[in-house]
């Protein structure tokens, strides 16, 4: 039997398994079984909590930041490996703190290793804030077709450690009318796939220096989720890009599972984007892996 904890960030939910010494090899089919909402625990993904020194992918994290003791081994619900997860890393940090594996006092930083590099987490007024690092326009801007969307729309490719394509919609009715039971079609298809976000700016777009936008997301390897942290960041970046130089660097993004904050700020290696929001642990248990 394997001990687990169920947690979520704005409805983006995860099965958390502590494996500090890297002794557990999770097969893709086992991950998919854990995440199955009918016959498993049910989740959008699995967070394996492992020391960076205990797995090969952690070597790069320790080279980048020797204090990055813990590595977030994240798997999508279909068992595929993912680079990063903005909601997941907040839940991961919350699990470390609540379980006594790490401390995070106000004003201090907790570095966590990921396949997208080391990410720094701090406490925030809503829970936790994570510096997602440098972002970039990917240069891959496919056309996007989705069920419930009357015409094909252009997408903007944005990389925040994992790939995203953001699509602007004209009205709330279009957002509500989307049928995301299957993956939107991208033309051309990115080599590594992409998460696809559909965004509607609120009216007015900016209030008291903060931009407001709503979105829904289809995550690769998962499907539609109630929230996607890196997708929220990509959405804010895309809307700011479209809005022009006068657009703010602080954003409030509404998702079906709640709301998250996004902030863009300068750093030595270029502009970074930070994501803030809640993280909760729901229950603990044991499960048999077969």
BAVEXMAR-223912 format. One record per residue: x negated, y, z of N, C-alpha, C, CB in turn; residue number from 1; residue in one letter. Coordinates in steps of 0.05 Angstrom, whole numbers, m for minus. Glycine has a CB too. Layout:
X_Y_Z_X_Y_Z_X_Y_Z_X_Y_Z_NUM_A
...
This chain:
m17_m24_0_0_0_0_m18_25_0_19_0_24_1_X
m8_46_m13_m23_71_m15_m6_93_m3_m30_77_m45_2_X
m18_109_14_m4_131_27_m2_154_6_m18_141_52_3_X
20_168_7_24_191_m11_39_213_3_39_182_m37_4_X
38_237_m8_54_260_1_67_272_m24_36_281_16_5_X
92_280_m21_106_294_m43_106_323_m37_136_283_m46_6_X
99_339_m57_98_368_m54_107_382_m79_70_377_m46_7_X
112_408_m77_120_423_m101_113_452_m98_150_419_m106_8_X
111_466_m121_108_495_m122_129_505_m142_80_503_m131_9_X
149_520_m132_171_530_m148_184_508_m165_162_553_m166_10_X
187_485_m152_201_462_m166_184_445_m184_223_473_m181_11_X
159_453_m189_140_437_m204_129_417_m183_117_455_m217_12_X
136_391_m185_131_373_m163_110_352_m169_157_359_m156_13_X
97_343_m148_73_326_m151_73_304_m129_48_343_m149_14_X
62_281_m137_55_261_m118_25_265_m111_60_232_m129_15_X
19_268_m85_m8_274_m76_m19_248_m63_m9_298_m57_16_X
m42_240_m73_m55_216_m62_m83_223_m53_m55_192_m83_17_X
m89_219_m27_m116_225_m17_m134_201_m22_m114_231_14_18_X
m156_206_m36_m176_186_m42_m203_199_m40_m171_173_m71_19_X
m211_207_m16_m235_223_m12_m260_212_m24_m240_227_17_20_X
m264_186_m23_m289_173_m32_m287_162_m60_m296_151_m13_21_X
m265_168_m74_m262_160_m102_m261_130_m106_m285_171_m118_22_X
m248_116_m88_m246_87_m89_m222_77_m106_m245_75_m62_23_X
m203_95_m111_m179_86_m125_m180_94_m154_m154_99_m111_24_X
m176_74_m171_m175_79_m200_m146_78_m208_m192_58_m216_25_X
m135_101_m215_m107_103_m223_m105_99_m253_m94_130_m214_26_X
m91_78_m261_m86_73_m289_m64_91_m299_m80_43_m295_27_X
m64_98_m325_m42_115_m336_m15_103_m331_m46_119_m365_28_X
m12_77_m333_15_65_m328_23_67_m299_15_36_m337_29_X
4_66_m281_10_70_m252_19_98_m247_m14_63_m235_30_X
6_118_m259_14_146_m256_42_150_m266_m6_164_m270_31_X
47_139_m290_74_142_m302_95_129_m285_74_129_m330_32_X
89_106_m272_108_93_m255_113_109_m230_98_65_m247_33_X
93_121_m218_96_138_m195_114_162_m201_69_147_m184_34_X
111_173_m225_125_197_m232_153_192_m243_109_213_m253_35_X
160_167_m249_186_160_m259_208_168_m239_188_130_m267_36_X
227_184_m248_247_194_m229_270_174_m224_259_220_m240_37_X
270_152_m239_291_132_m235_281_108_m218_300_122_m262_38_X
257_99_m223_247_75_m209_221_81_m193_242_53_m229_39_X
211_105_m194_187_113_m179_194_134_m158_165_122_m197_40_X
173_148_m149_177_170_m130_190_194_m144_150_178_m117_41_X
180_199_m169_190_221_m184_173_246_m181_219_228_m177_42_X
161_256_m204_144_279_m203_137_288_m231_119_274_m186_43_X
127_312_m233_116_322_m258_87_314_m262_118_352_m259_44_X
74_304_m241_46_296_m243_36_285_m217_29_320_m252_45_X
11_275_m218_m2_264_m194_m27_281_m188_m10_234_m199_46_X
m31_288_m163_m55_301_m154_m71_282_m137_m48_327_m137_47_X
m94_273_m147_m112_256_m131_m132_274_m117_m126_234_m149_48_X
m133_272_m91_m151_288_m74_m177_273_m70_m137_296_m46_49_X
m198_282_m83_m223_267_m82_m247_286_m78_m227_250_m108_50_X
m267_278_m64_m290_295_m61_m305_297_m88_m309_284_m39_51_X
m315_321_m94_m328_326_m120_m351_307_m124_m337_355_m122_52_X
m365_300_m102_m389_283_m105_m381_254_m111_m405_284_m79_53_X
m355_248_m109_m347_220_m111_m336_212_m138_m326_214_m91_54_X
m337_231_m158_m329_223_m185_m346_238_m205_m299_230_m189_55_X
m349_227_m229_m367_239_m249_m359_268_m256_m367_222_m273_56_X
m332_273_m259_m324_299_m267_m330_321_m246_m294_299_m272_57_X
m336_312_m222_m342_331_m201_m370_342_m201_m337_319_m174_58_X
m388_330_m217_m415_339_m218_m417_368_m229_m432_320_m235_59_X
m401_373_m249_m402_400_m261_m391_421_m241_m385_401_m287_60_X
m371_413_m225_m361_431_m205_m382_438_m184_m336_419_m191_61_X
m396_418_m175_m417_423_m155_m440_439_m166_m427_397_m143_62_X
m446_435_m192_m467_451_m204_m458_481_m206_m473_440_m232_63_X
m432_485_m211_m422_512_m213_m419_525_m186_m395_512_m227_64_X
m410_510_m166_m405_520_m139_m410_498_m119_m376_532_m136_65_X
m434_498_m105_m440_476_m87_m420_473_m64_m467_481_m75_66_X
m404_494_m58_m385_492_m37_m358_480_m46_m380_519_m24_67_X
m356_473_m71_m331_461_m81_m330_431_m73_m329_464_m112_68_X
m324_427_m47_m325_399_m37_m303_382_m49_m322_399_m7_69_X
m280_394_m55_m257_378_m64_m251_382_m93_m232_385_m47_70_X
m243_361_m107_m237_361_m135_m207_353_m139_m256_342_m151_71_X
m193_369_m155_m165_362_m162_m164_345_m187_m148_389_m165_72_X
m161_320_m183_m159_301_m206_m129_300_m214_m169_272_m199_73_X
m122_316_m234_m94_320_m241_m86_302_m265_m88_349_m247_74_X
m64_289_m263_m53_272_m284_m24_281_m290_m54_242_m277_75_X
m18_284_m316_10_289_m324_28_265_m318_11_296_m354_76_X
54_270_m321_73_248_m314_71_224_m332_101_260_m315_77_X
60_228_m356_57_205_m374_31_190_m370_59_214_m403_78_X
15_199_m350_m10_186_m344_m34_199_m357_m10_158_m352_79_X
m30_218_m375_m53_231_m388_m67_251_m369_m43_247_m413_80_X
m92_255_m374_m109_272_m357_m105_301_m367_m139_264_m358_81_X
m103_320_m348_m100_348_m355_m123_364_m342_m73_359_m345_82_X
m129_387_m355_m151_404_m346_m145_419_m320_m159_423_m367_83_X
m121_430_m319_m114_448_m296_m84_448_m292_m125_477_m302_84_X
m76_458_m269_m48_461_m262_m46_483_m242_m35_434_m252_85_X
m34_505_m249_m32_529_m232_m15_524_m207_m22_552_m247_86_X
8_511_m210_24_504_m187_11_482_m171_53_496_m196_87_X
0_462_m185_m13_440_m172_m36_447_m154_m22_420_m193_88_X
m52_467_m162_m75_473_m146_m67_488_m120_m95_491_m162_89_X
m44_502_m121_m35_514_m96_m24_492_m77_m12_535_m102_90_X
m10_473_m88_0_451_m72_m24_434_m61_19_432_m88_91_X
m44_431_m78_m69_417_m70_m82_430_m47_m88_415_m95_92_X
m85_457_m49_m98_472_m27_m81_470_m2_m101_502_m35_93_X
m55_472_m4_m37_470_19_m40_443_32_m8_475_11_94_X
m42_422_16_m46_395_27_m73_393_42_m45_374_5_95_X
m94_404_31_m120_404_44_m119_417_72_m141_417_27_96_X
m106_440_72_m104_456_97_m86_441_118_m92_484_92_97_X
m63_432_109_m44_419_128_m55_392_138_m17_414_114_98_X
m71_379_122_m82_353_131_m108_355_146_m85_335_107_99_X
m119_380_148_m143_384_163_m169_378_147_m143_367_187_100_X
m166_374_121_m189_368_104_m205_393_97_m181_354_79_101_X
m192_416_100_m205_442_94_m191_464_111_m203_449_63_102_X
m205_486_114_m194_509_128_m193_532_108_m210_516_153_103_X
m173_549_111_m170_572_94_m158_595_111_m152_566_69_104_X
m176_609_124_m167_632_141_m162_656_123_m188_638_162_105_X
m145_675_132_m141_699_117_m168_713_111_m122_718_132_106_X
m172_721_86_m196_735_79_m218_716_69_m206_751_101_107_X
m214_690_71_m234_671_61_m224_658_36_m240_649_83_108_X
m242_644_22_m237_632_m4_m243_602_m2_m253_645_m26_109_X
m225_586_m15_m229_557_m17_m234_550_m46_m204_542_m6_110_X
m259_543_m53_m265_535_m81_m256_506_m86_m295_538_m87_111_X
m243_501_m108_m233_474_m114_m242_467_m143_m202_472_m112_112_X
m254_443_m145_m263_434_m172_m239_424_m189_m283_413_m168_113_X
m240_431_m214_m221_421_m234_m236_415_m260_m197_441_m238_114_X
m222_403_m279_m235_398_m304_m238_423_m321_m219_377_m320_115_X
m225_445_m312_m228_470_m326_m249_488_m312_m201_485_m327_116_X
m262_477_m291_m281_492_m276_m272_496_m247_m287_519_m289_117_X
m288_509_m231_m281_514_m203_m261_537_m202_m307_521_m186_118_X
m241_534_m186_m220_554_m182_m219_562_m153_m192_545_m193_119_X
m219_588_m148_m219_599_m120_m190_604_m111_m236_624_m118_120_X
m184_594_m87_m157_597_m76_m159_614_m50_m144_570_m70_121_X
m141_633_m47_m138_649_m22_m109_648_m13_m149_678_m26_122_X
m105_656_12_m77_659_21_m66_685_10_m76_659_52_123_X
m39_684_5_m26_708_m5_0_712_11_m20_706_m35_124_X
14_734_6_39_739_21_60_719_15_49_766_14_125_X
59_705_m9_79_686_m16_70_657_m13_88_690_m45_126_X
45_654_m4_34_627_m1_5_626_m7_49_607_m19_127_X
m2_622_m33_m29_620_m41_m33_634_m68_m39_591_m43_128_X
m57_645_m72_m64_657_m97_m89_643_m108_m69_688_m95_129_X
m89_636_m134_m111_623_m146_m121_640_m169_m104_595_m156_130_X
m147_644_m170_m161_657_m192_m164_636_m214_m189_669_m184_131_X
m148_639_m236_m149_620_m258_m173_624_m276_m124_622_m274_132_X
m189_645_m270_m213_649_m286_m208_665_m311_m225_623_m294_133_X
m228_665_m328_m226_680_m353_m205_667_m371_m253_680_m367_134_X
m190_684_m384_m170_675_m404_m179_684_m431_m142_685_m397_135_X
m167_672_m452_m174_681_m479_m151_675_m498_m200_668_m489_136_X
m149_691_m519_m131_684_m541_m144_661_m556_m126_709_m560_137_X
m130_640_m560_m142_616_m571_m147_618_m601_m124_592_m566_138_X
m132_636_m614_m135_638_m643_m117_618_m658_m163_635_m652_139_X
m104_601_m643_m86_582_m655_m57_591_m650_m90_553_m643_140_X
m45_602_m670_m18_615_m667_2_600_m686_m20_645_m674_141_X
12_577_m677_29_561_m695_57_572_m696_30_533_m686_142_X
72_564_m716_101_568_m717_114_547_m699_112_566_m746_143_X
135_555_m685_147_538_m665_177_534_m672_145_550_m637_144_X
185_509_m673_213_501_m678_223_486_m654_216_485_m704_145_X
246_493_m644_257_479_m620_287_476_m624_251_495_m594_146_X
297_454_m612_326_450_m613_340_472_m598_333_422_m600_147_X
361_483_m610_376_505_m598_366_532_m606_375_502_m569_148_X
343_533_m620_332_558_m630_340_561_m659_301_560_m626_149_X
355_581_m667_366_582_m694_345_583_m716_384_605_m696_150_X
323_596_m711_302_599_m732_275_593_m719_303_627_m745_151_X
256_585_m736_228_581_m728_216_608_m720_212_567_m750_152_X
201_607_m698_189_632_m688_158_629_m687_199_638_m660_153_X
144_652_m689_115_651_m686_107_648_m657_102_676_m698_154_X
86_633_m651_76_630_m624_49_643_m621_75_601_m617_155_X
42_651_m597_16_662_m591_0_642_m574_18_690_m576_156_X
m23_634_m584_m39_615_m569_m56_628_m548_m57_599_m589_157_X
m54_619_m523_m70_630_m501_m82_607_m485_m52_648_m483_158_X
m107_609_m478_m121_589_m463_m127_600_m435_m148_580_m477_159_X
m117_587_m414_m123_595_m387_m135_571_m372_m97_605_m372_160_X
m152_556_m386_m163_532_m375_m150_508_m387_m161_531_m345_161_X
m125_511_m396_m111_491_m412_m95_506_m433_m92_473_m395_162_X
m87_493_m455_m76_507_m478_m46_513_m476_m81_491_m503_163_X
m38_537_m485_m10_545_m484_m3_559_m510_m5_564_m460_164_X
22_558_m517_33_573_m540_58_587_m529_40_555_m565_165_X
59_613_m530_81_629_m519_97_640_m542_70_652_m501_166_X
124_638_m539_143_646_m560_161_668_m548_160_623_m570_167_X
163_690_m561_181_712_m552_209_707_m562_170_739_m561_168_X
229_709_m545_257_708_m552_270_735_m548_272_686_m535_169_X
292_739_m562_305_765_m563_324_771_m539_319_769_m588_170_X
336_749_m528_357_754_m508_359_730_m490_384_759_m522_171_X
372_734_m467_376_713_m447_392_690_m459_391_724_m423_172_X
411_697_m477_427_676_m490_410_656_m505_448_688_m508_173_X
390_666_m519_372_648_m533_356_630_m514_352_664_m550_174_X
347_641_m491_333_625_m472_351_604_m460_322_644_m449_175_X
376_611_m453_395_592_m442_403_571_m461_419_607_m432_176_X
403_577_m487_412_559_m508_392_539_m517_421_574_m531_177_X
367_541_m507_346_522_m515_353_494_m505_319_531_m505_178_X
348_474_m522_350_446_m515_322_434_m514_369_430_m535_179_X
311_432_m490_283_424_m488_281_395_m479_268_441_m469_180_X
300_378_m488_299_349_m482_278_335_m498_326_337_m486_181_X
268_348_m519_245_337_m534_226_360_m540_254_322_m560_182_X
201_352_m547_180_372_m550_185_390_m574_153_358_m554_183_X
181_416_m571_182_435_m594_161_426_m614_177_464_m585_184_X
167_431_m639_149_424_m661_130_448_m666_164_416_m687_185_X
104_443_m668_84_464_m673_72_459_m701_63_464_m651_186_X
69_480_m716_58_478_m743_38_501_m747_80_479_m765_187_X
12_495_m748_0_469_m746_m1_459_m717_m29_469_m758_188_X
m5_433_m714_m6_421_m688_m34_424_m676_2_390_m689_189_X
m37_435_m652_m63_437_m639_m75_409_m635_m62_453_m613_190_X
m101_407_m637_m115_382_m634_m109_369_m607_m145_385_m638_191_X
m109_386_m585_m105_375_m558_m76_379_m549_m124_389_m539_192_X
m58_387_m567_m31_393_m559_m30_420_m544_m20_371_m541_193_X
m7_427_m534_m4_452_m519_22_452_m503_m5_476_m538_194_X
22_466_m481_46_472_m467_60_495_m482_41_480_m437_195_X
86_495_m484_100_515_m499_119_530_m481_116_502_m523_196_X
116_557_m480_132_574_m463_150_591_m481_115_592_m445_197_X
175_595_m472_194_613_m485_200_635_m465_220_597_m494_198_X
196_660_m474_197_683_m456_216_704_m465_169_695_m453_199_X
230_716_m446_248_739_m451_241_761_m432_278_730_m447_200_X
231_784_m442_226_807_m424_252_817_m413_211_829_m439_201_X
251_826_m387_274_837_m375_277_866_m384_273_835_m344_202_X
301_877_m378_307_905_m386_314_921_m361_330_906_m407_203_X
297_941_m353_273_950_m367_250_930_m362_265_977_m357_204_X
230_931_m379_208_912_m377_191_918_m352_190_914_m402_205_X
187_944_m346_169_952_m324_185_967_m303_146_969_m335_206_X
182_959_m278_195_973_m256_174_976_m234_220_957_m245_207_X
169_1001_m226_150_1008_m205_123_996_m211_160_998_m178_208_X
115_997_m236_88_988_m243_84_958_m246_69_998_m224_209_X
106_943_m245_106_914_m247_122_905_m271_116_900_m221_210_X
111_887_m288_126_877_m310_144_853_m302_108_869_m333_211_X
167_851_m314_186_830_m307_194_814_m332_212_841_m294_212_X
193_787_m330_198_770_m352_210_743_m342_173_765_m369_213_X
226_730_m358_237_704_m352_226_684_m372_268_704_m352_214_X
223_659_m364_213_639_m383_222_611_m376_182_639_m383_215_X
222_594_m397_224_565_m394_201_552_m408_252_555_m406_216_X
195_527_m400_170_515_m410_174_485_m416_148_518_m390_217_X
161_476_m437_159_447_m443_129_441_m439_169_440_m472_218_X
123_424_m420_95_417_m414_87_391_m429_91_413_m384_219_X
64_392_m442_54_368_m456_50_346_m436_28_374_m471_220_X
59_322_m443_56_299_m426_76_298_m404_29_299_m414_221_X
95_317_m403_114_317_m381_143_321_m391_107_339_m361_222_X
147_343_m406_174_352_m414_180_379_m402_195_331_m406_223_X
206_386_m403_213_411_m390_210_408_m360_242_420_m397_224_X
198_428_m347_195_429_m318_207_454_m308_165_427_m310_225_X
212_454_m281_224_478_m269_204_501_m267_234_471_m241_226_X
179_495_m270_158_516_m268_132_505_m279_155_525_m239_227_X
115_523_m289_88_516_m298_71_539_m291_87_508_m329_228_X
52_536_m272_36_558_m263_19_571_m284_20_550_m240_229_X
3_555_m298_m13_566_m319_4_577_m342_m33_545_m330_230_X
27_565_m346_46_575_m366_57_602_m359_68_555_m371_231_X
62_606_m333_71_632_m323_49_653_m329_77_631_m293_232_X
24_646_m323_2_665_m328_0_671_m358_m24_653_m318_233_X
2_650_m375_0_653_m404_23_671_m414_1_626_m418_234_X
47_667_m402_70_683_m410_66_713_m404_95_674_m397_235_X
56_719_m380_51_747_m373_30_759_m391_42_749_m343_236_X
9_743_m396_m12_753_m414_m2_759_m442_m35_733_m415_237_X
16_741_m452_27_745_m479_44_769_m481_42_720_m487_238_X
62_773_m461_80_796_m461_65_822_m459_101_793_m439_239_X
44_821_m442_27_845_m440_13_851_m466_6_842_m417_240_X
4_830_m480_m9_833_m506_10_845_m526_m19_806_m516_241_X
35_836_m526_54_847_m545_63_875_m538_79_829_m546_242_X
63_881_m512_73_908_m503_53_930_m508_80_907_m474_243_X
27_923_m510_7_944_m517_m8_954_m493_20_966_m531_244_X
m24_974_m498_m43_984_m478_m30_996_m453_m61_1005_m490_245_X
m5_1005_m455_8_1017_m432_20_997_m413_29_1037_m441_246_X
19_971_m421_32_950_m404_16_946_m378_33_924_m420_247_X
30_939_m357_17_936_m330_0_911_m329_38_936_m308_248_X
m16_909_m307_m32_885_m301_m20_868_m279_m60_894_m294_249_X
4_876_m270_18_860_m249_45_852_m260_21_877_m223_250_X
52_826_m256_76_815_m268_91_797_m249_69_799_m294_251_X
117_797_m252_136_780_m237_150_763_m257_156_798_m220_252_X
145_737_m255_156_718_m276_176_700_m262_133_702_m289_253_X
201_700_m273_222_683_m263_222_657_m279_250_697_m265_254_X
223_635_m265_225_608_m278_249_594_m265_199_591_m274_255_X
259_572_m277_282_559_m265_278_552_m235_289_535_m280_256_X
253_547_m227_248_538_m199_242_561_m180_226_519_m199_257_X
242_586_m189_236_608_m171_221_630_m185_219_598_m148_258_X
202_643_m172_188_665_m183_158_664_m174_200_692_m173_259_X
141_673_m192_112_673_m187_101_700_m195_98_650_m203_260_X
78_707_m182_65_732_m188_40_728_m205_58_747_m163_261_X
34_746_m223_11_745_m240_m4_772_m239_18_737_m269_262_X
m30_770_m237_m46_795_m236_m71_792_m253_m54_802_m207_263_X
m77_811_m270_m100_811_m286_m121_831_m274_m94_819_m316_264_X
m146_823_m274_m166_841_m261_m193_836_m274_m167_836_m231_265_X
m211_856_m274_m237_854_m286_m256_837_m268_m249_881_m291_266_X
m274_822_m281_m294_807_m267_m320_809_m283_m286_777_m263_267_X
m342_799_m272_m368_801_m285_m368_788_m313_m389_790_m268_268_X
m354_766_m315_m355_751_m341_m331_758_m359_m355_722_m335_269_X
m316_779_m352_m292_786_m368_m267_788_m351_m288_766_m391_270_X
m245_792_m364_m220_794_m349_m210_767_m339_m198_808_m366_271_X
m202_766_m313_m191_742_m301_m161_746_m297_m205_735_m275_272_X
m147_724_m293_m119_724_m287_m114_708_m262_m101_714_m311_273_X
m98_719_m243_m92_705_m218_m63_699_m216_m101_722_m194_274_X
m56_677_m203_m29_668_m200_m23_665_m170_m24_641_m215_275_X
0_675_m161_7_673_m133_36_662_m130_4_699_m119_276_X
40_646_m109_66_636_m104_66_615_m82_77_623_m130_277_X
89_603_m76_92_585_m53_82_557_m60_120_584_m44_278_X
77_542_m38_71_513_m40_83_500_m16_40_509_m42_279_X
96_477_m21_110_463_0_104_433_m1_140_467_m1_280_X
102_421_22_100_392_25_127_382_35_77_383_45_281_X
138_361_21_166_354_26_168_329_43_179_349_m1_282_X
153_308_37_155_283_53_130_266_48_180_267_47_283_X
126_247_66_104_228_65_115_200_63_84_231_89_284_X
99_182_53_107_154_51_85_136_42_130_151_33_285_X
92_111_37_73_92_25_86_79_1_65_70_46_286_X
69_72_m18_79_60_m43_60_38_m52_81_82_m65_287_X
71_18_m64_54_m4_m74_48_2_m104_68_m31_m71_288_X
22_1_m110_14_5_m138_12_m23_m151_m13_20_m140_289_X
25_m26_m173_25_m52_m187_13_m49_m215_53_m65_m188_290_X
